Amino acid sequence: MSCPCCNQPVASGDEHIVIPVASDLEDEWLESIMSEGESSSSHKKLPKVPEMLQQMESIKKCYKPEVVSIGPYHHNKAKLKSFEKLKIRFTKEYVNSYKPESSATALYKQVAVVAGEARNCYAEDATKSFNDRDFTRMMFLDGCFVLQYIHYKNDEEEETKMTMKNHEKAFVQRDLFLLENQLPFIVLQALMTMNSEFAGKKGLELINKFIQNTRPSPPLHNSFWELVENCITSITNRLPFQKNITNRHKEKSKKSNSQLDKPAHLLELKHKQPIEPKAFRAEKEWNTSKYLGSDEEVTGLFNEIAKNLVPNPVAYKDVRDQIENHYKNKFGCGCGCSPFGKEVAFGLLC
């Protein structure tokens, strides 16, 4: 008599009983359970927009490219195919402008070395249709296109060689900073390694310059209320509690700046760069509607996204801890009052 699962003998009666051993098929099944989630898109450096948000028609323009696809998520989409020819031209121009002179084959090999690591940055279901050759070709073309576009946009004289219409430039610039339209930074680094124009820290500096040029510009002159705000800020900065906050903020900024050396992609690099606060008030130089629509559309966008938010119990934990420490410090008596008066104490807590 044998076990139907593994064909191991099983004795009956007084005979010795043999415990069945798991088959190779079962071993594979158990192994798949233990490794489940290790390649999940939620852990990827370049994840897709969650399915829940993809169902919202009103926010699709916030992650779907308009004119050019970068990476596998929107590759070969019908409306984006016209820019594939431009990618080829930009790639040729990037290779020809390489200093010292290098062949397309040498640059392609540089990308091929990191292609496997780059593939792991994306959701697995989005790269299954690409074999190694096709994926490496896509990384090569997209990487050269991005770097050549940045080169053109950083130099007014060079920009005239782009032969692109202004609205196309604007859409490309928008598309380069969408979540589902990113390229692993290791691909850009591979293409910049031997180029004297991008070598060392030059490449990161040029990319940072490009990002800064996409930021809103602050107004040339301060308004009356800004002068008042600056005056109040200079006074509050002299308070011990405010100095502690400022010092902590500077320490966090230093850590943030040190992390700029190893970004995962272009969008992450942009997010790590601070925006000039005054730029938000520069209505003449910057208008949100250029990118997100009218004020009503922006409000509707955030309201719709907020429908699916869940509470975060650790949100603003640092702020709460700072308030608690201030409440207990030597400047307070433990009852919430302050040596500077109730008004100042309330202002500090707010």
Stockholm file with secondary structure:
# STOCKHOLM 1.0

chainA/1-350         MSCPCCNQPVASGDEHIVIPVASDLEDEWLESIMSEGESSSSHKKLPKVPEMLQQMESIKKCYKPEVVSIGPYHHNKAKLKSFEKLKIRFTKEYVNSYKPESSATALYKQVAVVAGEARNCYAEDATKSFNDRDFTRMMFLDGCFVLQYIHYKNDEEEETKMTMKNHEKAFVQRDLFLLENQLPFIVLQALMTMNSEFAGKKGLELINKFIQNTRPSPPLHNSFWELVENCITSITNRLPFQKNITNRHKEKSKKSNSQLDKPAHLLELKHKQPIEPKAFRAEKEWNTSKYLGSDEEVTGLFNEIAKNLVPNPVAYKDVRDQIENHYKNKFGCGCGCSPFGKEVAFGLLC
#=GR chainA/1-350 SS CBCTTTCCBCCCTTSCCCCCCCCHHHHHHHHHHHTTTTTCGGGSSBCCCCHHHHTCGGGGGGTSCSSCCCSSTTTTCGGGGGGHHHHHHHHHHHHHTCSSCCCHHHHHHHHHHHHHHHHTTBCHHHHTTCCHHHHHHHHHHHHHHHHHHHHHHTCHHHHGGGCCCHHHHHHHHHHTTCTTSCCCHHHHHHHHTTCTTTTTTHHHHHHHHHHHHTSCCCCSSCCHHHHHHHHHHHHHTTSHHHHHHHHHHHHHHHHHHHGGGSCSSHHHHHHTSCCCGGGGGCTTTCCTHHHHCSHHHHHHHHHHHHTTCCCCTTTTHHHHHHHHHHHHSTTSCSSSCCTTCHHHHHHHHC
#=GC SS_cons         CBCTTTCCBCCCTTSCCCCCCCCHHHHHHHHHHHTTTTTCGGGSSBCCCCHHHHTCGGGGGGTSCSSCCCSSTTTTCGGGGGGHHHHHHHHHHHHHTCSSCCCHHHHHHHHHHHHHHHHTTBCHHHHTTCCHHHHHHHHHHHHHHHHHHHHHHTCHHHHGGGCCCHHHHHHHHHHTTCTTSCCCHHHHHHHHTTCTTTTTTHHHHHHHHHHHHTSCCCCSSCCHHHHHHHHHHHHHTTSHHHHHHHHHHHHHHHHHHHGGGSCSSHHHHHHTSCCCGGGGGCTTTCCTHHHHCSHHHHHHHHHHHHTTCCCCTTTTHHHHHHHHHHHHSTTSCSSSCCTTCHHHHHHHHC
//
